[in-house]
């Protein structure tokens, strides 16, 4: 249940440090064990470098 709660919060954009506080963890490493990110979310991550490249092409 805690894994699902933490994962859903992360996928909604809640910062990991807030999730850490909600779960009552002192160490971010403990919180990280509870987080399971879907592969779909990982594939759709855009790099800030891609944004820079896109901006340069539009000039």
C-alpha positions in Angstrom: 0.0 0.0 0.0 2.8 2.4 0.9 4.6 1.6 -2.4 1.4 2.5 -4.4 0.8 5.6 -2.4 4.4 6.9 -2.9 4.4 6.0 -6.6 1.1 7.7 -7.3 2.3 10.9 -5.6 5.5 10.8 -7.5 3.7 10.4 -10.8 1.4 13.3 -10.0 4.5 15.5 -9.7 5.0 15.6 -5.9 8.6 16.2 -4.9 10.4 13.2 -3.4 11.3 15.2 -0.3 7.6 15.8 0.4 6.9 12.1 -0.1 9.7 11.3 2.3 8.1 13.5 5.0 4.7 12.0 4.4 6.1 8.5 4.8 8.0 9.5 7.9 11.4 8.6 6.6 14.6 10.2 7.8 16.7 9.0 4.9 15.8 9.6 1.2 17.3 6.2 0.5 14.5 4.6 2.4 11.9 6.5 0.5 13.6 5.6 -2.8 12.9 1.9 -2.1 9.2 2.6 -2.0 9.1 4.4 -5.4 8.3 2.4 -8.5 8.1 4.6 -11.6 6.3 3.1 -14.6 8.4 2.6 -17.8 5.9 4.9 -19.7 6.9 7.8 -17.4 10.6 7.1 -17.9 10.3 7.0 -21.7 8.4 10.3 -21.8 11.1 12.3 -19.8 12.3 15.2 -21.8 15.9 16.3 -21.4 16.5 20.0 -20.8 19.2 19.7 -23.5 16.5 18.7 -26.0 14.7 22.0 -25.1 17.8 24.0 -25.8 18.3 22.2 -29.2 14.7 22.9 -30.1 15.0 26.6 -29.2 18.1 26.9 -31.4 16.4 25.3 -34.4 13.5 27.8 -34.1 15.8 30.8 -34.4 
